[in-house]
Amino acid sequence: MPELPEVEVVARTIASEISGKVIEEVEVFWPKIVNYPDDVEEFKLNIKGQKIGQIRRTGKYLRIEIGDHFELVVHFRMTGKFQRIVKQDKNQKHLHLFFHFVQEEEGLAYIDVRKFGDIFLVPKGEYIRIKGLFHAGVDPLSKDFTFPIFKELIRKKNRHIKAILLDQSMITGLGNYICDEVLWFEGKKGVHPQRLGSSLTDTELKRIFQRIHEVIQESIRLGGNSFRDFSYGEGMKGDFKKMLKMYGRKGEPCFNCGTEIERIIVAGRSTHYCPKCQKNK
Ligand SMILES: [Zn+2]
């Protein structure tokens, strides 16, 4: 599933490619992919003839300004992706939306094999119908994500640190692989994913805070983690995999101490840690 870095890469990539273009019309091949408005004709009508404005990201949501009054909000979930393709190729399986641009052969396709993606067209800034965005916590790339705020969020919770980090209403955009990565520290003792938020020391919290920035920036730099169905950033897989110190490395040696990395389930998610470096004290 795309996480914050992947969506950030998509936002930057398509911003450079489609910002300022005028949408001639949008074709909808699978109406159920549009969560809001309920009436797909209204969706099409409000997009037709509008200019694409700024493209931004909050957590794992992509927000595209449509004309002066609307925003197209997209959550890719498992397999959603945007792809630039020519009109002639739009009649393919799994292609659910196609945006035609005025006087251009190439449009923007929304493709989603498993159809779990969420697409909304809402009045600008009105997110009440988009639960995850309306209740979104602080975004790690925003200026509001400071150490005092981070510390406050984590410290008051008697929950496993990994569960807190995954909670999108606390910090938005951190997903499974980022959480596993940020609890392991190079050359130092890390934090067991089942430690309680309230038990963490200032030093541990500072390291996690720093790792969140490191992992996200590094991941964006490498084009995001290239999952099978993630179109932008393909070809970066090798580099990204080298960056991962924990995630997906069950049974492989810890880069600090050589101990075999273990996998457990925390907060319902597959979780990797080093039993020697990340003790559950
Ligand atoms: Zn270790």
Boltz pocket constraint, residues with backbone or C-beta under 6 A from the ligand:
constraints:
  - pocket:
      binder: B
      contacts: [[A, 254], [A, 255], [A, 256], [A, 257], [A, 258], [A, 259], [A, 274], [A, 275], [A, 276], [A, 277], [A, 278]]
      max_distance: 6.0
